């Protein structure tokens, strides 16, 4: 169980940090705004902007789905498998 927890925590922390960095670059209009990190992204001017905005969403969903997979889905599937196995 501890290995699933640390894998989920690693995904959540790593992808969450990457999301916060990219959201700070692309989704923060001003630091006085109350919509920091959640504002709509600007239109990409370069390929690098487009990749950064795309990776912003990828890292967000990796943090959410990765943590839920290792913290909820895998332990639940193991619990079901152990409860239905004849022994």
C-alpha positions in Angstrom: 0.0 0.0 0.0 2.8 2.4 0.7 4.2 2.1 -2.8 0.9 3.1 -4.3 0.7 6.1 -2.0 4.1 7.4 -2.8 3.6 6.8 -6.6 0.3 8.8 -6.4 2.0 11.5 -4.3 4.9 11.7 -6.7 2.6 12.1 -9.7 0.4 14.7 -7.8 3.4 16.7 -6.6 5.4 16.6 -9.8 2.6 17.2 -12.3 1.0 19.7 -9.9 4.3 21.7 -9.7 4.6 21.7 -13.5 1.0 22.8 -13.8 1.5 25.6 -11.4 4.6 26.9 -13.2 2.9 26.8 -16.6 -0.3 28.2 -15.3 1.7 31.0 -13.7 3.2 31.8 -17.1 0.2 31.4 -19.3 -2.9 31.9 -17.2 -2.0 34.8 -14.9 -2.9 38.1 -16.4 -1.7 40.2 -13.4 -0.7 39.3 -9.9 -3.4 41.7 -8.5 -6.1 39.6 -10.2 -8.3 37.2 -8.2 -8.3 34.8 -11.2 -4.7 33.8 -11.0 -3.9 30.3 -12.5 -7.5 29.9 -13.8 -7.9 32.6 -16.3 -8.3 31.7 -20.0 -5.0 31.2 -21.7 -4.0 33.7 -24.4 -3.9 32.9 -28.1 -0.5 31.2 -28.8 1.9 33.4 -30.8 4.6 30.8 -31.3 4.8 27.0 -31.4 6.4 27.1 -27.9 3.4 29.0 -26.5 1.1 26.3 -28.0 3.1 23.5 -26.6 3.2 25.2 -23.2 -0.6 25.8 -23.1 -1.2 22.2 -24.2 1.2 20.8 -21.5 -0.6 22.9 -18.9 -3.7 20.9 -19.4 -1.8 17.6 -19.7 0.0 18.2 -16.3 -3.3 19.2 -14.7 -5.1 16.0 -15.7 -2.0 13.9 -15.0 -2.0 15.2 -11.4 -5.7 14.5 -10.9 -6.0 11.2 -12.7 -2.7 9.8 -11.6 -3.3 10.5 -7.9 -6.8 9.0 -8.1 -5.5 6.0 -9.9 -2.9 5.1 -7.3 -4.9 6.2 -4.2 -8.4 4.9 -5.1 -8.6 2.8 -8.2 -5.7 0.3 -7.7 -6.4 -0.3 -4.0 -10.1 -0.8 -4.8 -9.4 -3.2 -7.6 -7.0 -5.2 -5.3 -9.7 -5.3 -2.6 -12.3 -6.6 -5.0 -9.8 -9.2 -6.4 -8.9 -10.4 -2.9 -12.5 -10.6 -1.8 -13.6 -12.6 -4.8 -10.7 -15.1 -5.0 -11.4 -18.5 -3.5 -9.0 -19.2 -0.6 
